[in-house]
Amino acid sequence: LAALFTPVLVRASASLDHPPGHPARAAWAAALTACLEAAGPAFIKWGQWAATRADLFPPDVCSALEKLHSQAPAHGWAVTEAAIREAFGCADVVDLFDHFPPTPVASGSIGQVYRATLSREGGRRAGLDPGTPVAVKVRHPGVEAAIARDFAIMMAAAKTAVALSPSLAAARADETLAQFEAPLREQVDLGREAVHLHQFGYNFRSRPAVRFPQPVYPLVSEAVLVETFEA
């Protein structure tokens, strides 16, 4: 991580001295985004959060970081196939899905999403018609361990920074990281996400203009979540 981030940190001040739109400034923002992508899911999640905070960070930097919302590094098709087989006890993906392109429509810090259609067997299990379009979210391999590692490193760095400069204690970086870590760990369980989606749908049941993807039970597990596809 030190090797990854040091060049970006060293160039930060000089690059940000340029006005928005300057090539050097844009190149620095792109390098920061690439570093966060390579560093792991916790860093990607921080970048996603930072992209929404134009009140704290320069708007052009936030725009560069928006890439992390849907274009984070994706895992391979073999990982997706294995995850679906293990989650739903099927011999092959085609047992549950007639159409399942191997390229995801988007990839984030926790997993990636595919657009697929249910097969006859998939529809039978879900109580839906064959051919129904669905979104299939598949968790990245090893993401839980990676998040634990990333936050341990972040916490150690925060404590070291305070030890070297006690004036930083007022920033309470360790408490902030702990608060950021808890919801991120919860997001690793896609079964929990399904419960939340169901609750959102129920809460807005009287407002037809507001729609949320709904989990397609029983095609829900900790590592794979099948939900309605909302265009």
BELWO-V20468 format. One record per helix or strand. SS is the DSSP state (@ for helix, = for strand). FROM is the first residue (numbers start at 1). TO is the last residue. If there is no record, write none. Layout:
# BELWO-V20468
ss=SS from=FROM to=TO
ss=SS from=FROM to=TO
This chain:
# BELWO-V20468
ss=@ from=2 to=16
ss=@ from=23 to=39
ss=@ from=41 to=51
ss=@ from=59 to=69
ss== from=71 to=71
ss=@ from=77 to=88
ss=@ from=93 to=95
ss== from=97 to=100
ss== from=106 to=107
ss== from=111 to=118
ss=@ from=120 to=126
ss== from=133 to=139
ss=@ from=143 to=164
ss=@ from=166 to=171
ss=@ from=173 to=187
ss=@ from=190 to=203
ss== from=215 to=220
ss== from=224 to=228
